Amino acid sequence: MLGNNCRPSGTWLTPISTIFEIIRRINEQGTAILLIEQNVYHALNMSNRGYVLENGRIALQDTGEALLENPHIRKTYLGL
């Protein structure tokens, strides 16, 4: 199992928080971003709009903030 501090092929992995911060900065400069991400919390936390696909179909769509508060999202994807 590889963690953020492991060095496969002699390179350091970039921590996910750094990657999301770079994406946030690009977006703040006015660039629209389509992010397809399995880390639900981080993705929705920075999203203006979110879409949840289940079985290849849009099951839910709302603001990132509203989706983070959605009971189905919290239970199914965040384990809360």
DSSP file (Angstrom, degrees, kcal/mol; ACC not computed):
  #  RESIDUE AA STRUCTURE BP1 BP2  ACC     N-H-->O    O-->H-N    N-H-->O    O-->H-N    TCO  KAPPA ALPHA  PHI   PSI    X-CA   Y-CA   Z-CA
    1    1 A M              0   0    0      0, 0.0     2,-0.4     0, 0.0     0, 0.0   0.000 360.0 360.0 360.0 132.6    0.0    0.0    0.0
    2    2 A L        -     0   0    0      4,-0.1     2,-0.2     2,-0.0     0, 0.0  -0.818 360.0-170.5-101.6 136.5    1.4    3.4   -1.0
    3    3 A G    >   -     0   0    0     -2,-0.4     3,-1.4    10,-0.0    10,-0.2  -0.518  44.7 -86.6-110.2-176.7    0.9    6.5    1.1
    4    4 A N  T 3  S+     0   0    0      1,-0.3     9,-0.5    -2,-0.2    -2,-0.0   0.735 126.0  50.6 -64.9 -22.2    1.7   10.1    0.4
    5    5 A N  T 3  S+     0   0    0      7,-0.1    -1,-0.3     9,-0.0     2,-0.1   0.403  85.0 107.1 -99.8   3.5    5.3    9.7    1.6
    6    6 A C    <   -     0   0    0     -3,-1.4     7,-0.9     1,-0.1    -4,-0.1  -0.466  60.8-144.0 -77.8 154.9    6.2    6.7   -0.4
    7    7 A R    >   -     0   0    0      5,-0.2     3,-1.3    -2,-0.1     2,-0.2  -0.672  16.3-173.9-123.0  77.8    8.5    7.2   -3.4
    8    8 A P  G >  S+     0   0    0      0, 0.0     3,-1.8     0, 0.0    -6,-0.0  -0.513  79.4   1.1 -68.8 138.6    7.6    4.9   -6.3
    9    9 A S  G 3  S-     0   0    0      1,-0.3     3,-0.1    -2,-0.2     0, 0.0   0.755 130.8 -65.2  55.7  27.9   10.1    5.1   -9.1
   10   10 A G  G <  S+     0   0    0     -3,-1.3     2,-0.3     1,-0.2    -1,-0.3   0.615 108.8 112.8  76.6  12.5   12.2    7.5   -7.1
   11   11 A T    <   -     0   0    0     -3,-1.8     2,-0.4     0, 0.0    -1,-0.2  -0.861  65.3-120.2-117.5 154.4    9.6   10.4   -7.1
   12   12 A W        -     0   0    0     -2,-0.3     2,-0.3    -5,-0.2    -5,-0.2  -0.723  26.8-125.0 -88.6 139.0    7.6   11.9   -4.3
   13   13 A L        -     0   0    0     -7,-0.9     3,-0.0    -9,-0.5    -1,-0.0  -0.638  24.8-120.1 -79.2 140.3    3.8   11.7   -4.5
   14   14 A T        -     0   0    0     -2,-0.3     5,-0.1     1,-0.1    -9,-0.0  -0.685  31.7-112.1 -81.0 128.4    2.1   15.1   -4.2
   15   15 A P    >>  -     0   0    0      0, 0.0     4,-1.7     0, 0.0     3,-0.9  -0.301  21.6-121.8 -60.3 144.3   -0.3   15.2   -1.3
   16   16 A I  H 3> S+     0   0    0      1,-0.3     4,-2.6     2,-0.2     5,-0.2   0.836 111.4  60.2 -58.1 -35.4   -4.0   15.4   -2.3
   17   17 A S  H 3> S+     0   0    0      1,-0.2     4,-1.8     2,-0.2    -1,-0.3   0.872 104.5  49.9 -62.5 -35.8   -4.4   18.7   -0.4
   18   18 A T  H <> S+     0   0    0     -3,-0.9     4,-2.1     2,-0.2    -1,-0.2   0.907 110.1  50.0 -68.3 -42.1   -1.8   20.3   -2.6
   19   19 A I  H  X S+     0   0    0     -4,-1.7     4,-2.2     1,-0.2    -2,-0.2   0.932 111.6  47.7 -61.9 -46.6   -3.4   19.1   -5.8
   20   20 A F  H  X S+     0   0    0     -4,-2.6     4,-2.4     1,-0.2    -1,-0.2   0.853 109.4  54.1 -65.5 -33.8   -6.8   20.4   -4.7
   21   21 A E  H  X S+     0   0    0     -4,-1.8     4,-2.2    -5,-0.2    -1,-0.2   0.898 108.4  49.2 -66.2 -39.8   -5.2   23.8   -3.7
   22   22 A I  H  X S+     0   0    0     -4,-2.1     4,-2.2     2,-0.2    -2,-0.2   0.917 111.5  49.2 -63.8 -43.4   -3.7   24.1   -7.2
   23   23 A I  H  X S+     0   0    0     -4,-2.2     4,-2.3     1,-0.2    -2,-0.2   0.912 110.1  51.8 -61.7 -42.3   -7.1   23.3   -8.7
   24   24 A R  H  X S+     0   0    0     -4,-2.4     4,-2.4     1,-0.2    -2,-0.2   0.915 109.3  49.5 -61.0 -44.4   -8.8   25.9   -6.5
   25   25 A R  H  X S+     0   0    0     -4,-2.2     4,-1.0     2,-0.2    -1,-0.2   0.901 110.0  50.4 -63.7 -41.6   -6.3   28.6   -7.5
   26   26 A I  H ><>S+     0   0    0     -4,-2.2     5,-1.4     1,-0.2     3,-0.6   0.924 111.9  48.3 -61.1 -44.0   -6.8   27.8  -11.2
   27   27 A N  H ><5S+     0   0    0     -4,-2.3     3,-2.0     1,-0.2    -2,-0.2   0.885 105.4  57.6 -64.3 -39.7  -10.6   28.1  -10.7
   28   28 A E  H 3<5S+     0   0    0     -4,-2.4    -1,-0.2     1,-0.3    -2,-0.2   0.733  97.9  62.9 -63.7 -21.9  -10.2   31.4   -8.8
   29   29 A Q  T <<5S-     0   0    0     -4,-1.0    -1,-0.3    -3,-0.6    -2,-0.2   0.432 129.2 -95.0 -82.9   0.8   -8.5   32.8  -11.9
   30   30 A G  T < 5S+     0   0    0     -3,-2.0     2,-0.5     1,-0.3    -3,-0.2   0.490  80.6 136.0 103.1   4.6  -11.7   32.3  -13.9
   31   31 A T      < -     0   0    0     -5,-1.4    -1,-0.3     1,-0.0     2,-0.2  -0.752  50.6-133.5 -88.7 125.4  -11.0   28.9  -15.5
   32   32 A A        -     0   0    0     -2,-0.5     2,-0.4    -4,-0.1    -4,-0.0  -0.536  23.8-158.5 -73.8 143.2  -13.9   26.5  -15.4
   33   33 A I        -     0   0    0     -2,-0.2     2,-0.7     2,-0.0    -1,-0.0  -0.988  16.8-155.6-130.2 131.0  -12.9   23.0  -14.3
   34   34 A L        -     0   0    0     -2,-0.4     2,-0.6     2,-0.0    -2,-0.0  -0.931  24.0-171.0-101.2 111.8  -14.6   19.6  -14.8
   35   35 A L        -     0   0    0     -2,-0.7     2,-0.7     8,-0.1    -2,-0.0  -0.918  15.7-171.5-112.0 121.9  -13.4   17.5  -12.0
   36   36 A I        +     0   0    0     -2,-0.6     2,-0.4     2,-0.0    -2,-0.0  -0.947  28.8 157.9-111.0 110.4  -14.1   13.8  -11.9
   37   37 A E        -     0   0    0     -2,-0.7    -2,-0.0     1,-0.1     6,-0.0  -0.984  45.7-153.9-142.9 141.9  -13.0   12.6   -8.5
   38   38 A Q  S    S+     0   0    0     -2,-0.4     2,-1.7     1,-0.1     3,-0.2   0.626  80.5  89.8 -89.4 -15.3  -13.6    9.8   -6.1
   39   39 A N     >  -     0   0    0      1,-0.2     4,-2.5     2,-0.1     5,-0.2  -0.642  61.3-176.6 -81.9  88.1  -12.7   11.8   -3.0
   40   40 A V  H  > S+     0   0    0     -2,-1.7     4,-2.7    37,-0.2     5,-0.4   0.880  72.5  51.9 -59.0 -46.5  -16.2   13.1   -2.5
   41   41 A Y  H  > S+     0   0    0      1,-0.2     4,-2.3     2,-0.2    -1,-0.2   0.957 114.4  40.8 -59.5 -53.6  -15.5   15.3    0.5
   42   42 A H  H  > S+     0   0    0      1,-0.2     4,-1.1     2,-0.2    -1,-0.2   0.910 116.7  49.9 -62.9 -42.5  -12.7   17.3   -1.2
   43   43 A A  H  < S+     0   0    0     -4,-2.5     3,-0.5     1,-0.2     4,-0.4   0.940 116.6  39.3 -63.8 -47.9  -14.4   17.5   -4.6
   44   44 A L  H >< S+     0   0    0     -4,-2.7     3,-0.7     1,-0.2    -1,-0.2   0.827 107.5  64.3 -73.0 -30.5  -17.7   18.7   -3.2
   45   45 A N  H 3< S+     0   0    0     -4,-2.3    -1,-0.2    -5,-0.4    -2,-0.2   0.810 113.6  33.2 -62.0 -29.6  -16.1   21.0   -0.7
   46   46 A M  T 3< S+     0   0    0     -4,-1.1     2,-0.3    -3,-0.5    -1,-0.2   0.394  99.3 107.2-106.1   2.5  -14.6   23.1   -3.5
   47   47 A S    <   -     0   0    0     -3,-0.7    17,-0.7    -4,-0.4    18,-0.3  -0.613  50.7-163.3 -90.3 139.5  -17.3   22.7   -6.1
   48   48 A N  S    S+     0   0    0      1,-0.3     2,-0.3    -2,-0.3    16,-0.2   0.824  90.4  14.0 -75.5 -36.0  -19.8   25.3   -7.2
   49   49 A R  S    S-     0   0    0     14,-0.3     2,-0.4    15,-0.1    -1,-0.3  -0.993  73.1-165.3-141.7 141.8  -21.9   22.6   -8.7
   50   50 A G  E     -A   62   0A   0     12,-3.2    12,-1.9    -2,-0.3     2,-0.4  -0.974   6.8-164.8-133.9 148.3  -21.9   18.8   -8.2
   51   51 A Y  E     -A   61   0A   0     -2,-0.4     2,-0.6    10,-0.2    10,-0.2  -0.998  10.0-153.2-129.5 132.5  -23.4   15.8  -10.0
   52   52 A V  E     -A   60   0A   0      8,-2.9     7,-3.3    -2,-0.4     8,-1.3  -0.933  10.2-156.4-109.4 120.6  -23.5   12.3   -8.5
   53   53 A L  E     +A   58   0A   0     -2,-0.6     2,-0.4     5,-0.2     5,-0.2  -0.820  12.7 178.9 -96.9 133.1  -23.6    9.4  -10.9
   54   54 A E  E >  S-A   57   0A   0      3,-2.8     3,-1.4    -2,-0.5    -2,-0.0  -0.988  75.1 -10.6-132.3 123.9  -25.0    6.1   -9.9
   55   55 A N  T 3  S-     0   0    0     -2,-0.4     3,-0.1     1,-0.3    -1,-0.1   0.861 130.5 -54.5  55.0  38.7  -25.1    3.3  -12.4
   56   56 A G  T 3  S+     0   0    0      1,-0.2     2,-0.3     0, 0.0    -1,-0.3   0.530 119.0  99.5  79.2   6.4  -24.2    5.6  -15.2
   57   57 A R  E <  S-A   54   0A   0     -3,-1.4    -3,-2.8    -5,-0.0     2,-0.7  -0.919  83.1-101.8-125.9 151.4  -27.0    8.1  -14.5
   58   58 A I  E     +A   53   0A   0     -2,-0.3    -5,-0.2    -5,-0.2     3,-0.1  -0.609  41.4 171.4 -71.3 114.3  -27.2   11.4  -12.7
   59   59 A A  E     +     0   0A   0     -7,-3.3     2,-0.3    -2,-0.7    -1,-0.2   0.795  64.8  10.0 -93.2 -35.1  -28.8   10.5   -9.4
   60   60 A L  E     +A   52   0A   0     -8,-1.3    -8,-2.9     2,-0.0    -1,-0.3  -0.992  58.4 179.5-144.9 148.3  -28.3   13.9   -7.7
   61   61 A Q  E     +A   51   0A   0     -2,-0.3     2,-0.3   -10,-0.2   -10,-0.2  -0.967  27.1 112.1-150.3 138.7  -27.2   17.4   -8.6
   62   62 A D  E     -A   50   0A   0    -12,-1.9   -12,-3.2    -2,-0.3     2,-0.1  -0.943  68.7 -45.3-176.2-172.4  -26.9   20.5   -6.5
   63   63 A T     >  -     0   0    0     -2,-0.3     4,-2.4   -14,-0.2   -14,-0.3  -0.392  56.3-113.5 -69.0 157.6  -24.3   22.9   -5.1
   64   64 A G  H  > S+     0   0    0    -17,-0.7     4,-2.1   -16,-0.2     5,-0.1   0.911 118.1  51.8 -58.5 -42.1  -21.3   21.2   -3.6
   65   65 A E  H  > S+     0   0    0    -18,-0.3     4,-1.1     1,-0.2    -1,-0.2   0.916 110.1  47.6 -61.4 -45.4  -22.4   22.6   -0.2
   66   66 A A  H  > S+     0   0    0      1,-0.2     4,-0.7     2,-0.2     3,-0.3   0.893 110.7  51.7 -65.5 -39.2  -25.9   21.2   -0.5
   67   67 A L  H >< S+     0   0    0     -4,-2.4     3,-0.7     1,-0.2    -1,-0.2   0.881 105.5  55.3 -66.1 -36.3  -24.6   17.8   -1.6
   68   68 A L  H 3< S+     0   0    0     -4,-2.1    -1,-0.2     1,-0.2    -2,-0.2   0.796 111.3  45.4 -64.5 -26.9  -22.3   17.6    1.4
   69   69 A E  H 3< S+     0   0    0     -4,-1.1    -1,-0.2    -3,-0.3    -2,-0.2   0.545  86.5 113.9 -91.1  -8.7  -25.3   18.1    3.7
   70   70 A N    <X  -     0   0    0     -4,-0.7     4,-2.8    -3,-0.7     5,-0.2  -0.466  65.7-140.2 -67.8 127.3  -27.5   15.6    1.8
   71   71 A P  H  > S+     0   0    0      0, 0.0     4,-2.3     0, 0.0     5,-0.2   0.864 101.3  52.2 -57.6 -38.7  -28.3   12.6    4.0
   72   72 A H  H  > S+     0   0    0      2,-0.2     4,-2.8     1,-0.2     5,-0.4   0.925 112.5  44.7 -64.2 -44.5  -27.9   10.1    1.1
   73   73 A I  H  >>S+     0   0    0     -6,-0.2     4,-2.1     1,-0.2     5,-1.4   0.928 112.8  51.6 -64.4 -45.7  -24.4   11.5    0.3
   74   74 A R  H  <5S+     0   0    0     -4,-2.8     6,-3.2     3,-0.2     4,-0.3   0.903 118.7  36.4 -59.6 -42.7  -23.3   11.6    3.9
   75   75 A K  H  <5S+     0   0    0     -4,-2.3     4,-0.5     5,-0.3    -2,-0.2   0.946 125.2  35.9 -75.2 -50.4  -24.3    7.9    4.5
   76   76 A T  H  <5S+     0   0    0     -4,-2.8    -3,-0.2    -5,-0.2    -2,-0.2   0.893 132.5  19.6 -75.7 -42.2  -23.4    6.4    1.1
   77   77 A Y  T  <5S+     0   0    0     -4,-2.1   -37,-0.2    -5,-0.4    -3,-0.2   0.704 131.5  36.1-107.0 -23.5  -20.2    8.2    0.1
   78   78 A L  S   <S-     0   0    0     -5,-1.4    -3,-0.2    -4,-0.3    -4,-0.2   0.545  91.7-131.8-108.2 -10.3  -18.9    9.8    3.3
   79   79 A G              0   0    0     -4,-0.5    -4,-0.2    -6,-0.3    -5,-0.1   0.809 360.0 360.0  65.8  30.3  -19.8    7.0    5.8
   80   80 A L              0   0    0     -6,-3.2    -5,-0.3    -7,-0.1    -6,-0.1   0.413 360.0 360.0-104.0 360.0  -21.3    9.5    8.3
